[in-house]
Amino acid sequence: MSGFTGNNSGIRKIIAILLVIFGGGALGWCSKSNASEGLSIGLGKATIGSEVCFTSLLLTQELADRRWLVTLSTHGEEYCRDELVQANMGVGIVRTTHLNNWSIGFGAGIWEHGDIAVGPESNRNRPQLCANILIRRYWLNDKVVTDLLHCSTGGSTKYNRGRNLLTLGYRF
């Protein structure tokens, strides 16, 4: 049974746990943040639901003492779930909190057009809004980052398999 988020109860519990961790970090528990904001460039894989379909690129810029991340993401054109999915580009903003070498954040994004990951059944050429969840791990004195960016419409559109980007990047 799906609830107000359009997801089943297991997914809603995971989202609730992430929100509790985010809230704890926002209140200053276990936070590790410094004023050195960086630009990250990461390459990796993108999925629709759990099916790996594309190569991906994720650019992120940290702002305001690393509390905000601005994202620019893209993936290639491939067949996924037996359907040709066009290359797509998205931008977003995510509010993060830090827990030692980890960051977790929530925000919003917009993709160039809808598709079978997040989008309407009709008029796929229009831009598609989505909610973003980002989990980031810092490595090697904060120079290397692993990002997992999830984008979903929460069941507000016909297609809601979600788009996931997992990248390994270098932080300047």
C-alpha positions as CSV (number, residue, x, y, z in Angstrom):
1,M,0.0,0.0,0.0
2,S,1.4,3.4,-0.9
3,G,1.0,6.4,1.3
4,F,1.2,10.2,0.8
5,T,4.6,10.0,-0.9
6,G,3.5,7.5,-3.5
7,N,5.9,4.9,-2.1
8,N,5.4,1.7,-0.1
9,S,5.9,1.6,3.7
10,G,9.5,0.3,3.5
11,I,10.6,3.3,1.3
12,R,8.7,5.7,3.6
13,K,10.6,4.3,6.6
14,I,13.9,4.8,4.8
15,I,13.0,8.4,4.0
16,A,11.9,9.0,7.6
17,I,15.3,7.6,8.9
18,L,17.2,9.9,6.4
19,L,15.1,12.9,7.6
20,V,15.9,12.1,11.3
21,I,19.7,11.9,10.4
22,F,19.4,15.1,8.4
23,G,17.6,16.8,11.4
24,G,20.3,15.6,13.8
25,G,23.1,16.9,11.7
26,A,21.3,20.2,11.1
27,L,21.0,20.7,14.9
28,G,24.8,20.3,15.1
29,W,25.1,16.7,16.3
30,C,28.3,15.1,14.9
31,S,28.8,17.8,12.4
32,K,32.0,18.3,10.5
33,S,32.0,21.3,8.2
34,N,34.4,23.9,7.2
35,A,34.3,27.0,5.1
36,S,36.2,25.5,2.1
37,E,33.5,25.1,-0.5
38,G,34.5,23.1,-3.5
39,L,33.5,22.2,-7.1
40,S,33.2,18.4,-7.7
41,I,33.2,16.7,-11.0
42,G,32.1,13.0,-10.9
43,L,31.7,10.2,-13.4
44,G,29.6,7.1,-12.8
45,K,26.5,5.2,-13.7
46,A,22.8,6.2,-13.8
47,T,19.9,3.9,-13.3
48,I,16.2,3.9,-13.8
49,G,14.8,2.2,-10.7
50,S,17.3,-0.6,-10.1
51,E,18.4,-1.2,-13.7
52,V,21.8,0.3,-14.6
53,C,21.3,2.0,-18.0
54,F,23.6,4.9,-18.6
55,T,27.0,6.5,-18.0
56,S,26.5,9.7,-16.0
57,L,28.2,13.0,-15.2
58,L,27.5,15.0,-12.0
59,L,28.9,18.5,-11.3
60,T,28.3,19.9,-7.8
61,Q,29.2,23.3,-6.3
62,E,29.2,23.6,-2.6
63,L,27.8,26.9,-1.2
64,A,27.4,28.6,2.3
65,D,29.9,26.6,4.3
66,R,28.9,23.3,2.5
67,R,25.3,23.6,3.6
68,W,24.0,23.8,0.0
69,L,24.9,21.9,-3.1
70,V,23.9,23.0,-6.6
71,T,23.9,20.1,-9.0
72,L,24.2,19.7,-12.8
73,S,23.7,16.2,-13.9
74,T,23.4,14.4,-17.3
75,H,23.4,10.9,-18.7
76,G,23.7,9.4,-22.2
77,E,21.1,8.0,-24.6
78,E,20.5,4.2,-24.1
79,Y,17.8,1.5,-24.2
80,C,16.5,1.0,-20.7
81,R,13.6,-1.3,-19.8
82,D,13.2,-2.1,-23.6
83,E,12.6,1.6,-24.4
84,L,14.9,4.2,-25.9
85,V,15.6,6.9,-23.3
86,Q,16.9,10.1,-24.6
87,A,20.0,11.8,-23.1
88,N,18.7,14.1,-20.4
89,M,20.1,17.0,-18.3
90,G,19.0,18.1,-14.8
91,V,19.8,20.9,-12.4
92,G,18.9,21.0,-8.7
93,I,19.6,22.5,-5.3
94,V,20.1,20.4,-2.2
95,R,20.3,21.5,1.5
96,T,22.9,19.3,3.2
97,T,24.0,18.5,6.7
98,H,27.3,16.9,7.7
99,L,27.9,13.9,9.8
100,N,31.7,13.5,10.0
101,N,32.8,12.4,6.5
102,W,29.2,12.0,5.3
103,S,26.7,14.5,4.0
104,I,23.0,13.9,3.5
105,G,20.6,16.4,1.8
106,F,17.2,17.0,0.4
107,G,16.1,19.4,-2.3
108,A,14.5,19.8,-5.7
109,G,15.5,19.4,-9.3
110,I,14.3,19.8,-12.8
111,W,15.1,17.6,-15.8
112,E,15.1,18.8,-19.4
113,H,12.2,16.5,-20.3
114,G,10.2,13.7,-18.7
115,D,10.9,10.0,-19.5
116,I,10.2,6.5,-18.1
117,A,12.2,7.4,-14.9
118,V,10.3,10.5,-13.8
119,G,7.8,11.9,-16.1
120,P,4.3,12.1,-17.4
121,E,2.8,9.5,-19.7
122,S,1.9,12.2,-22.3
123,N,4.0,15.2,-23.4
124,R,7.4,13.9,-22.4
125,N,9.1,16.9,-24.0
126,R,8.2,19.2,-21.2
127,P,10.6,19.8,-18.2
128,Q,10.0,17.5,-15.3
129,L,10.2,18.5,-11.6
130,C,11.5,16.0,-9.0
131,A,12.5,15.8,-5.4
132,N,16.2,15.0,-4.8
133,I,17.9,13.0,-2.0
134,L,21.7,13.2,-2.0
135,I,24.1,11.1,0.1
136,R,27.8,12.1,-0.1
137,R,30.9,10.5,1.3
138,Y,34.2,12.5,1.5
139,W,37.5,10.6,1.1
140,L,41.3,11.5,1.1
141,N,41.2,14.8,3.0
142,D,37.9,15.8,1.3
143,K,39.5,15.7,-2.2
144,V,37.5,12.7,-3.5
145,V,33.7,12.3,-3.1
146,T,31.2,9.6,-3.8
147,D,27.7,10.9,-4.5
148,L,24.4,9.1,-4.7
149,L,21.7,11.4,-6.1
150,H,18.2,10.1,-6.3
151,C,15.5,12.0,-8.2
152,S,11.8,11.0,-7.9
153,T,8.4,12.5,-8.4
154,G,7.0,10.7,-5.4
155,G,4.1,9.2,-7.4
156,S,2.8,12.5,-8.7
157,T,3.3,11.4,-12.3
158,K,2.5,8.3,-14.3
159,Y,6.2,7.2,-14.3
160,N,8.0,7.2,-11.0
161,R,10.7,4.6,-11.2
162,G,13.2,7.2,-10.1
163,R,16.5,8.2,-11.6
164,N,19.7,7.5,-9.5
165,L,23.2,8.7,-10.3
166,L,26.2,7.1,-8.5
167,T,29.4,8.9,-9.2
168,L,33.0,9.0,-8.0
169,G,34.4,12.5,-8.3
170,Y,37.3,14.8,-7.6
171,R,36.7,18.0,-5.5
172,F,38.6,21.2,-6.4
